[in-house]
Amino acid sequence: MIEQNVQEKQTTIVENHDFEVRSLDAMCVNTSQVEQKWYSNLKYMAVGMIFGILFVKAEIISWFRIQEMFRLESFHMYGVIGSAVAVGMLSVWLIKKFKIKTIDGEPITLQPKKFNKGQIIGGIIFGLGWGMTGACPGPLYAQIGTGATVILITLLSAILGTWVYGFLRDKLPH
């Protein structure tokens, strides 16, 4: 009887730990249950291409604009980032208030995230890389698409950094 209770508690601890680890991966928590055809991803590619064109036209991918931002010489990028934060906040509020569903009719669930020191360290590393390369992950593809092929080195570095994070993830503070 005592052994069974101990085993049940250990199982519960393992299950809770598994949920905590899985909740770090958005893909595990919010994976779609709807089976999609391969061509259904074309809509995402089209939106991504439009987004990339907007990045180019708004000069968001410009190395010079990014350097101006980090030198505090221009408000352009701060305005863009501030607008994105405002749109994001409004969107999350609307999703929660009206219980908006995905395009496939599935409910959208937003998991609460705990703050930890790893986010500060990661933010500093991200900011340093952004300042040095003049590129953050989103616009990398748009920069390459405009012919700035030197950004391929930044893209490969980002992929390598993601791989290293995945390799060291269990040893890092979360």
C-alpha positions, 0 to 999 in steps of 0.5 A: 500500500505504501509502495503504491502511494509512493509510486503514484506520487512519483508518477504525478511528479514525472507527469507534472515535470513532463508538462512543464518541459513541454510547456516550454515548447509552444509546438507541443502545447499548441499543435494543431489536431487537424490534418493538413494537406501539404499545399495548405502551407502555401497560404503561410508562404504567401503571407510571409512573402507579403510580410517580407515586402512590407519589411523591405518597403518600411526599411525595417531590414536596413542595416543603417536603420538598425544602427541608427536605432542602437545609436539612438539617432532615429525614432523610426525603428522604435516606432515600428517596434512600439507599434508591433507591441501595441498590435500584439497586446491588442490582438492577445486581448481580443483573442482572450475576450472573444475566444477567437479560434484558429482558421481551422476552428480550434481554440487558441490557448495561451499558456502563462510563462514564468519570468526567469533570469535566463530571459535576461541573459538570452535578451542580452545575447539577442540584442548584441547579435542584432546590433553586430549583424544588423539583423534579427531572425524575422527579416533575415530571409527578406535581407537575403531576398534583396540580394544581401547574400552576406546575411547567409552567414548570419542565418547559418549562425542563427541556425547553429545557435538554435541547435546549440541551445537545443543541445544545452537546453537541459543545462540552462536556467529556465 
